[in-house]
């Protein structure tokens, strides 16, 4: 798939470019980002370059992972990096169309609702353009910031998965949630039949 740009009232979600390497490297020096994501630590300029110039474009080309840089709109001021938003396709062939939403936010941009705004736009795109029928969110148990974003974006919490996430030589529990098109009043190619209705 060709990379797609999305916009919201305050944000531009666009594919990263080489010019974003330093901003991403600087943002990922915040210890909270490698603590709760798969970002390497320490995070070097070469890590940023490989992610932006190799990993992200390969995901778009392969239709497996769609990554956006989230930036403040440059209408009246210089564009500023807010963070990264990624949609991973968990199942590529119908009738099972599933994806997982992940994100990180630069420290100085937190608390402004930007990540929720970006997540809602990616959710709309996933359901409307890709025909995704189930979106998942997974984060290490205790990651309250990520959980708050997921809830505000409409995800419903489903529980705790034991020993889901490997981290620093240990396995950690993970919180998980899901979002369905029907949760937002949208149609789905495969009708959802909840458990009580099957009885």
C-alpha positions in Angstrom: 0.0 0.0 0.0 1.1 3.5 -0.7 1.6 5.5 2.6 -1.5 7.5 3.6 -1.6 10.9 5.3 -4.4 11.6 7.8 -5.4 14.9 9.4 -7.4 16.0 12.4 -8.4 19.3 13.7 -5.0 19.8 15.4 -2.8 17.1 13.9 -1.2 15.7 10.8 -0.5 12.0 10.7 2.1 11.4 8.0 4.7 8.8 7.2 8.0 9.6 8.8 10.8 10.9 6.6 14.6 11.1 7.0 14.2 14.7 8.3 12.4 13.3 11.4 15.3 11.2 12.6 16.7 13.7 15.1 13.2 14.5 16.6 12.4 10.8 17.0 15.9 10.1 18.5 15.4 13.0 21.0 11.9 11.9 22.0 12.9 8.3 22.6 15.5 9.4 25.2 12.6 9.7 27.7 12.9 6.5 29.7 9.1 5.9 29.7 9.1 5.2 26.0 11.5 2.2 26.0 10.1 1.1 29.4 6.6 0.5 27.9 7.4 -0.1 24.1 9.7 -2.2 22.0 12.0 0.9 21.4 15.6 -0.1 22.1 17.4 1.5 25.1 19.7 3.3 24.7 18.1 4.7 21.6 20.6 5.9 19.1 20.4 8.0 15.9 21.0 4.8 13.9 18.1 3.2 15.7 15.9 6.1 14.6 17.2 6.1 11.1 16.6 2.4 10.6 13.1 2.6 12.0 12.1 5.6 9.8 13.9 4.7 6.6 13.7 0.9 6.6 11.1 -0.6 9.1 8.3 1.9 8.5 8.5 1.9 4.7 8.7 -1.9 4.6 5.5 -2.1 6.7 3.6 0.1 4.2 5.0 -1.8 1.2 4.1 -5.2 2.7 0.6 -4.1 3.9 1.6 -5.4 7.4 2.3 -2.4 9.5 1.2 1.2 9.0 3.2 3.8 11.0 2.6 7.5 11.2 4.5 10.3 12.7 2.0 12.4 14.6 2.7 16.1 14.3 1.0 19.3 15.3 -0.5 21.0 12.3 1.8 23.6 10.8 -1.0 26.1 9.9 0.2 28.9 12.2 3.5 27.6 13.7 6.3 25.2 13.1 5.3 21.5 13.0 6.2 19.7 16.2 6.5 15.9 16.8 3.8 14.6 19.1 4.7 10.9 18.8 4.1 7.8 16.7 1.0 5.8 15.9 1.1 2.3 14.5 -1.5 -0.1 13.2 -0.3 -3.7 12.8 -2.3 -6.1 10.7 -2.8 -9.3 12.7 -4.8 -11.1 10.0 -4.5 -10.1 6.4 -7.2 -12.3 4.7 -10.9 -12.1 5.1 -13.1 -13.0 6.8 -10.7 -12.5 9.7 -9.6 -8.8 9.6 -7.9 -7.8 12.8 -5.3 -5.3 13.8 -3.5 -4.0 16.9 -3.0 -0.3 17.7 0.1 1.0 19.4 1.5 4.4 20.1 4.0 6.5 22.1 3.9 10.2 22.9 6.8 12.6 23.4 7.0 13.7 27.0 6.4 17.4 26.4 3.2 16.6 24.3 1.4 14.5 26.9 -1.7 15.6 28.6 -3.1 17.6 25.6 -5.4 14.9 24.1 -3.2 14.6 21.0 -2.7 10.9 21.1 -6.4 10.2 21.7 -7.2 12.5 18.7 -4.7 10.6 16.5 -5.9 7.2 17.7 -9.6 8.0 16.8 -8.5 9.0 13.3 -6.5 5.8 12.8 -9.4 3.8 14.1 -11.8 5.4 11.6 -9.3 4.7 8.8 -8.9 1.1 9.8 -12.6 0.4 10.0 -13.5 2.4 6.9 -10.6 1.9 4.5 -9.1 -1.4 5.5 -12.3 -3.2 6.6 -10.8 -4.1 9.9 -13.4 -6.0 12.1 -11.6 -6.1 15.4 -8.9 -3.8 16.8 -6.8 -4.8 19.8 -4.8 -2.8 22.3 -2.2 -4.4 24.5 0.0 -2.8 27.1 2.0 -3.8 30.1 -0.2 -4.0 33.2 0.4 -0.7 35.0 0.8 1.5 31.9 -2.0 3.8 33.0 -1.2 6.5 30.3 -1.7 4.0 27.5 -4.8 2.6 29.1 -6.3 6.1 29.4 -5.8 6.8 25.7 -7.3 3.4 24.7 -10.4 4.0 26.9 -10.9 7.5 25.5 -10.5 6.2 22.0 -13.4 3.7 22.7 -11.6 0.5 23.5 -13.3 -1.8 26.0 -11.0 -3.5 28.5 -11.1 -7.3 28.3 -8.7 -8.4 31.0 -5.2 -9.2 32.0 -3.0 -11.7 30.1 -0.4 -13.4 32.3 3.2 -13.4 31.3 2.4 -11.8 27.9 5.3 -9.3 27.6 9.0 -10.2 27.8 10.9 -7.4 29.4 14.4 -7.2 30.9 14.8 -10.9 31.4 11.3 -11.3 32.9 7.8 -11.9 31.6 5.2 -9.3 32.5 1.4 -9.3 32.6 -0.5 -7.3 30.0 -3.7 -5.4 29.9 -5.8 -6.0 26.8 -8.8 -4.3 25.2 -10.7 -4.3 21.9 -12.7 -2.0 19.7 -15.3 -3.2 17.2 -16.9 -1.3 14.4 -20.3 -1.9 16.1 -19.0 -0.1 19.2 -18.9 3.1 17.0 -22.2 2.3 15.2 -20.3 1.2 12.1 -21.1 -1.8 9.9 -18.8 -4.9 9.6 -18.5 -7.3 6.7 -18.8 -10.2 9.2 -21.7 -9.7 11.6 -20.8 -9.9 15.3 -22.9 -12.4 17.3 -22.1 -12.0 21.1 -22.3 -15.0 23.3 -25.8 -14.6 24.8 -27.3 -14.2 21.3 -25.8 -17.6 20.3 -27.6 -19.5 23.1 
